[in-house]
Amino acid sequence: VQLQASGGGLVQPGGSLRLSCAASGSIFSINTMGWYRQAPGKQRELVAISTSGSNTNYADSVKGRFTISRDNAKVYLQMNSLKPEDTAIYFCNANVRSGVGYLPRNYWGQGTLVTVSS
């Protein structure tokens, strides 16, 4: 299973970006898809996650500003009102079952850099 993320870049404070991630390969079912981020010198943290039942959860720091959405094997993160503290490498994650009888596994995308700066 491969995850391909895109959409990062440089944006001014208050601006918006939309991240996209597509999963491909041996996919029987996807339990969750989500976004994590890692800022310099910090641990990777959950940003937002979407379950197979369309439930969503967000980090407190992004609630009301970020929106996660999912379309089959694709997941998106709409980021509005961006702040300098949102600067990080953003990683796409998917929990995937590759077939009947297979245990679900976590997969990661390559990361996409988001820089919020004036």
N, CA, C and O of each residue as an XYZ file, in Angstrom:
472
protein
N       0.849     -1.189      0.000
C       0.000      0.000      0.000
C       0.884      1.239      0.000
O       1.836      1.332      0.775
N       0.568      2.182     -0.866
C       1.336      3.430     -0.952
C       0.395      4.611     -0.695
O      -0.767      4.612     -1.103
N       0.932      5.599     -0.014
C       0.194      6.831      0.222
C       0.968      7.973     -0.425
O       2.157      8.153     -0.165
N       0.293      8.734     -1.260
C       0.921      9.851     -1.953
C       0.245     11.135     -1.503
O      -0.932     11.367     -1.777
N       1.014     11.964     -0.808
C       0.482     13.229     -0.306
C       0.972     14.390     -1.152
O       2.049     14.339     -1.747
N       0.157     15.440     -1.194
C       0.536     16.641     -1.940
C      -0.210     17.841     -1.368
O      -1.152     17.690     -0.590
N       0.224     19.027     -1.764
C      -0.507     20.240     -1.410
C       0.184     21.157     -0.441
O      -0.338     22.232     -0.148
N       1.340     20.780      0.071
C       2.041     21.660      0.995
C       2.623     22.871      0.282
O       2.580     22.976     -0.943
N       3.165     23.777      1.078
C       3.771     24.957      0.494
C       3.935     26.056      1.509
O       3.767     25.855      2.712
N       4.268     27.233      0.994
C       4.460     28.420      1.825
C       3.214     29.296      1.754
O       2.718     29.602      0.669
N       2.717     29.691      2.914
C       1.519     30.526      2.956
C       1.682     31.551      4.079
O       2.350     31.298      5.082
N       1.064     32.695      3.888
C       1.125     33.729      4.916
C       0.161     33.419      6.054
O      -0.830     32.716      5.853
N       0.441     33.933      7.239
C      -0.509     33.759      8.350
C      -1.904     34.235      7.956
O      -2.070     35.282      7.332
N      -2.901     33.438      8.338
C      -4.277     33.724      7.959
C      -4.698     33.104      6.652
O      -5.878     33.129      6.301
N      -3.751     32.549      5.931
C      -4.046     31.955      4.634
C      -4.577     30.532      4.747
O      -4.807     30.015      5.841
N      -4.765     29.914      3.581
C      -5.337     28.570      3.507
C      -4.504     27.671      2.606
O      -3.843     28.131      1.676
N      -4.552     26.401      2.901
C      -3.954     25.361      2.052
C      -4.840     24.134      2.124
O      -5.560     23.928      3.101
N      -4.778     23.324      1.081
C      -5.511     22.066      1.069
C      -4.539     20.945      0.761
O      -3.893     20.943     -0.287
N      -4.437     19.991      1.676
C      -3.599     18.823      1.483
C      -4.443     17.674      0.950
O      -5.613     17.522      1.300
N      -3.825     16.875      0.099
C      -4.495     15.705     -0.464
C      -3.613     14.486     -0.264
O      -2.386     14.586     -0.229
N      -4.248     13.350     -0.133
C      -3.508     12.082      0.004
C      -4.326     10.979     -0.633
O      -5.522     10.843     -0.375
N      -3.668     10.197     -1.466
C      -4.336      9.084     -2.131
C      -3.651      7.782     -1.774
O      -2.427      7.672     -1.853
N      -4.437      6.799     -1.384
C      -3.919      5.466     -1.082
C      -4.115      4.569     -2.285
O      -5.139      4.637     -2.963
N      -3.118      3.719     -2.548
C      -3.212      2.790     -3.666
C      -2.506      1.494     -3.304
O      -1.732      1.440     -2.348
N      -2.781      0.448     -4.079
C      -2.146     -0.840     -3.836
C      -3.151     -1.870     -3.362
O      -4.319     -1.839     -3.750
N      -2.691     -2.782     -2.521
C      -3.522     -3.897     -2.058
C      -4.427     -3.425     -0.915
O      -4.075     -3.524      0.261
N      -5.588     -2.916     -1.291
C      -6.521     -2.363     -0.311
C      -7.830     -3.140     -0.361
O      -8.534     -3.133     -1.370
N      -8.142     -3.808      0.742
C      -9.437     -4.474      0.878
C     -10.424     -3.562      1.587
O     -11.579     -3.429      1.183
N      -9.943     -2.940      2.650
C     -10.756     -1.965      3.368
C      -9.841     -1.006      4.122
O      -8.715     -1.345      4.487
N     -10.356      0.191      4.343
C      -9.611      1.212      5.084
C     -10.391      1.554      6.345
O     -11.553      1.955      6.276
N      -9.755      1.394      7.479
C     -10.425      1.711      8.738
C     -10.413      3.199      9.014
O     -11.459      3.819      9.207
N      -9.231      3.758      9.031
C      -9.096      5.193      9.292
C      -8.105      5.806      8.311
O      -7.189      5.140      7.829
N      -8.303      7.071      8.030
C      -7.329      7.880      7.302
C      -7.200      9.191      8.048
O      -8.182      9.732      8.556
N      -5.986      9.690      8.108
C      -5.809     10.915      8.876
C      -4.527     11.632      8.545
O      -3.755     11.223      7.677
N      -4.326     12.711      9.261
C      -3.150     13.551      9.078
C      -2.454     13.766     10.419
O      -3.091     14.037     11.437
N      -1.153     13.640     10.389
C      -0.303     13.928     11.529
C       0.690     15.003     11.088
O       0.865     15.248      9.895
N       1.328     15.628     12.051
C       2.353     16.608     11.697
C       3.498     16.547     12.699
O       3.338     16.141     13.850
N       4.655     16.969     12.210
C       5.841     16.996     13.055
C       6.592     18.292     12.799
O       7.098     18.533     11.703
N       6.651     19.106     13.819
C       7.394     20.365     13.742
C       8.840     20.106     14.165
O       9.113     19.120     14.850
N       9.755     20.966     13.771
C      11.161     20.776     14.146
C      11.338     20.671     15.655
O      10.863     21.519     16.411
N      12.024     19.623     16.078
C      12.308     19.444     17.497
C      11.150     18.919     18.320
O      11.241     18.828     19.544
N      10.055     18.570     17.647
C       8.869     18.083     18.366
C       8.484     16.702     17.890
O       8.914     16.251     16.828
N       7.669     16.037     18.688
C       7.185     14.720     18.312
C       6.039     14.831     17.307
O       5.355     15.852     17.231
N       5.850     13.780     16.555
C       4.726     13.734     15.623
C       3.432     13.721     16.419
O       3.318     13.030     17.431
N       2.454     14.494     15.947
C       1.184     14.585     16.660
C       0.022     14.428     15.687
O       0.131     14.739     14.501
N      -1.079     13.941     16.215
C      -2.287     13.812     15.421
C      -2.876     15.192     15.143
O      -2.980     16.032     16.038
N      -3.256     15.408     13.894
C      -3.951     16.640     13.519
C      -5.440     16.377     13.370
O      -6.267     17.062     13.973
N      -5.774     15.380     12.562
C      -7.178     15.059     12.315
C      -7.265     13.642     11.782
O      -6.351     13.161     11.113
N      -8.370     12.979     12.084
C      -8.555     11.603     11.642
C     -10.001     11.375     11.259
O     -10.912     11.944     11.862
N     -10.207     10.541     10.255
C     -11.542     10.199      9.785
C     -11.690      8.681      9.822
O     -10.848      7.955      9.294
N     -12.767      8.206     10.449
C     -12.976      6.770     10.549
C     -13.824      6.278      9.381
O     -14.352      7.069      8.599
N     -13.943      4.954      9.279
C     -14.749      4.372      8.209
C     -16.222      4.717      8.368
O     -16.982      4.658      7.402
N     -16.631      5.078      9.590
C     -18.004      5.483      9.837
C     -18.226      6.961      9.690
O     -19.255      7.485     10.116
N     -17.259      7.647      9.085
C     -17.327      9.090      8.836
C     -17.260      9.931     10.093
O     -17.588     11.118     10.064
N     -16.841      9.336     11.193
C     -16.579     10.151     12.381
C     -15.233     10.836     12.207
O     -14.335     10.316     11.545
N     -15.108     12.007     12.810
C     -13.854     12.747     12.717
C     -13.418     13.219     14.099
O     -14.237     13.473     14.983
N     -12.126     13.325     14.253
C     -11.562     13.876     15.476
C     -10.440     14.838     15.098
O      -9.723     14.630     14.119
N     -10.308     15.885     15.889
C      -9.307     16.908     15.622
C      -8.496     17.212     16.868
O      -8.986     17.092     17.991
N      -7.260     17.603     16.655
C      -6.466     18.154     17.749
C      -7.117     19.466     18.185
O      -7.660     20.204     17.363
N      -7.059     19.742     19.468
C      -7.680     20.974     19.971
C      -7.117     22.211     19.270
O      -7.828     23.194     19.059
N      -5.855     22.151     18.919
C      -5.190     23.323     18.350
C      -5.689     23.673     16.943
O      -5.441     24.777     16.459
N      -6.387     22.747     16.289
C      -6.845     23.017     14.917
C      -8.363     23.025     14.786
O      -8.886     23.301     13.706
N      -9.070     22.729     15.856
C     -10.532     22.702     15.793
C     -11.072     24.063     15.356
O     -10.650     25.110     15.847
N     -12.016     24.013     14.419
C     -12.606     25.243     13.910
C     -11.829     25.871     12.773
O     -12.320     26.792     12.121
N     -10.622     25.386     12.524
C      -9.795     25.939     11.440
C      -9.525     24.903     10.350
O      -9.464     25.247      9.170
N      -9.363     23.645     10.736
C      -9.043     22.575      9.787
C     -10.264     21.673      9.621
O     -11.036     21.464     10.558
N     -10.418     21.147      8.415
C     -11.496     20.213      8.134
C     -10.941     19.026      7.360
O     -10.310     19.193      6.317
N     -11.182     17.828      7.880
C     -10.764     16.607      7.185
C     -11.965     16.040      6.441
O     -13.090     16.049      6.940
N     -11.699     15.551      5.245
C     -12.755     14.899      4.475
C     -12.154     13.694      3.759
O     -10.946     13.612      3.539
N     -13.029     12.770      3.407
C     -12.537     11.509      2.842
C     -13.441     11.080      1.701
O     -14.661     11.229      1.761
N     -12.826     10.551      0.672
C     -13.558     10.068     -0.486
C     -12.924      8.752     -0.904
O     -11.916      8.735     -1.611
N     -13.522      7.642     -0.461
C     -12.971      6.311     -0.721
C     -11.534      6.240     -0.200
O     -11.311      6.310      1.009
N     -10.568      6.101     -1.094
C      -9.183      5.931     -0.669
C      -8.396      7.232     -0.716
O      -7.168      7.215     -0.801
N      -9.090      8.347     -0.663
C      -8.442      9.650     -0.642
C      -8.880     10.416      0.608
O     -10.016     10.300      1.070
N      -7.955     11.187      1.129
C      -8.271     12.010      2.290
C      -7.705     13.400      2.051
O      -6.639     13.567      1.458
N      -8.442     14.386      2.525
C      -8.073     15.775      2.314
C      -8.045     16.499      3.650
O      -8.744     16.126      4.592
N      -7.231     17.533      3.713
C      -7.198     18.384      4.892
C      -7.265     19.834      4.421
O      -6.307     20.357      3.851
N      -8.390     20.466      4.660
C      -8.537     21.871      4.352
C      -8.094     22.670      5.568
O      -8.665     22.536      6.650
N      -7.082     23.496      5.386
C      -6.506     24.255      6.495
C      -6.748     25.735      6.252
O      -6.243     26.311      5.288
N      -7.522     26.338      7.131
C      -7.824     27.762      7.040
C      -7.246     28.495      8.252
O      -6.879     27.878      9.252
N      -7.173     29.802      8.142
C      -6.668     30.638      9.249
C      -5.353     30.097      9.791
O      -5.177     29.956     11.001
N      -4.448     29.802      8.895
C      -3.186     29.186      9.291
C      -2.357     30.123     10.150
O      -2.361     31.341      9.968
N      -1.646     29.517     11.095
C      -0.798     30.251     12.033
C       0.649     29.776     11.882
O       0.889     28.666     11.406
N       1.599     30.595     12.277
C       3.002     30.145     12.198
C       3.247     28.841     12.948
O       4.099     28.049     12.546
N       2.522     28.611     14.016
C       2.708     27.369     14.772
C       2.155     26.141     14.057
O       2.339     25.021     14.533
N       1.493     26.325     12.944
C       1.056     25.195     12.115
C       2.178     24.703     11.201
O       2.032     23.687     10.521
N       3.282     25.418     11.188
C       4.420     25.022     10.358
C       4.938     23.657     10.787
O       5.282     23.455     11.952
N       4.992     22.732      9.854
C       5.412     21.364     10.157
C       5.430     20.559      8.867
O       4.969     21.011      7.819
N       5.974     19.359      8.976
C       5.799     18.376      7.910
C       4.528     17.611      8.240
O       4.368     17.100      9.348
N       3.634     17.537      7.278
C       2.359     16.865      7.451
C       2.409     15.492      6.786
O       2.788     15.357      5.622
N       2.020     14.486      7.549
C       2.054     13.102      7.074
C       0.646     12.548      6.984
O      -0.169     12.720      7.890
N       0.381     11.893      5.892
C      -0.868     11.172      5.715
C      -0.721      9.776      6.318
O       0.339      9.159      6.215
N      -1.775      9.288      6.940
C      -1.760      7.960      7.550
C      -3.020      7.212      7.182
O      -4.096      7.802      7.093
N      -2.893      5.916      6.966
C      -4.072      5.096      6.705
C      -3.911      3.754      7.398
O      -2.837      3.154      7.382
N      -4.989      3.297      8.002
C      -5.030      1.965      8.615
C      -5.792      1.053      7.676
O      -7.004      1.189      7.504
N      -5.061      0.109      7.063
C      -5.579     -0.617      5.906
C      -5.560     -2.114      6.139
O      -4.613     -2.664      6.700
N      -6.624     -2.759      5.698
C      -6.665     -4.221      5.635
C      -6.512     -4.607      4.177
O      -7.257     -4.139      3.315
N      -5.524     -5.476      3.906
C      -5.206     -5.802      2.507
C      -5.976     -6.990      1.965
O      -5.872     -7.313      0.782
N      -6.755     -7.650      2.829
C      -7.546     -8.774      2.345
C      -8.270     -9.432      3.489
O      -8.020     -9.126      4.654
N      -9.175    -10.342      3.156
C      -9.900    -11.087      4.186
C      -8.900    -11.896      4.983
O      -8.063    -12.594      4.411
N      -8.980    -11.807      6.289
C      -8.062    -12.548      7.139
C      -6.774    -11.816      7.436
O      -5.989    -12.249      8.280
N      -6.550    -10.712      6.750
C      -5.364     -9.904      7.002
C      -5.620     -8.979      8.195
O      -6.715     -8.439      8.354
N      -4.608     -8.811      9.013
C      -4.715     -7.834     10.080
C      -4.513     -6.437      9.508
O      -3.734     -6.263      8.570
N      -5.202     -5.438     10.058
C      -4.988     -4.066      9.568
C      -3.593     -3.577      9.933
O      -3.051     -3.916     10.985
N      -3.030     -2.773      9.042
C      -1.708     -2.199      9.250
C      -1.748     -0.707      9.013
O      -2.575     -0.205      8.252
N      -0.843     -0.002      9.672
C      -0.697      1.431      9.462
C       0.305      1.721      8.363
O       1.380      1.123      8.312
N      -0.051      2.631      7.497
C       0.844      3.067      6.427
C       0.978      4.583      6.486
O       0.066      5.293      6.912
N       2.157      5.064      6.040
C       2.446      6.491      6.090
C       2.830      7.005      4.702
O       3.479      6.313      3.917
N       2.416      8.218      4.431
C       2.878      8.906      3.238
C       4.245      9.519      3.484
O       4.798      9.409      4.578
N       4.786     10.166      2.457
C       6.153     10.661      2.516
C       6.266     11.997      3.240
O       7.379     12.427      3.544
N       5.173     12.655      3.521
C       5.226     13.942      4.199
C       5.247     15.088      3.218
O       5.869     15.011      2.159
N       4.561     16.147      3.583
C       4.561     17.357      2.762
C       4.728     18.555      3.694
O       4.053     18.657      4.719
N       5.631     19.455      3.325
C       5.993     20.563      4.196
C       5.007     21.720      4.067
O       4.705     22.182      2.967
N       4.518     22.172      5.211
C       3.677     23.365      5.274
C       4.429     24.416      6.085
O       4.794     24.185      7.238
N       4.651     25.560      5.471
C       5.339     26.657      6.134
C       4.421     27.867      6.171
O       3.960     28.344      5.134
N       4.161     28.356      7.372
C       3.305     29.529      7.539
C       4.191     30.676      8.029
O       4.663     30.677      9.165
N       4.399     31.634      7.155
C       5.324     32.713      7.476
C       5.028     33.924      6.610
O       4.592     33.798      5.466
N       5.270     35.093      7.171
C       5.105     36.323      6.400
C       6.440     36.728      5.774
O       6.515     37.742      5.082
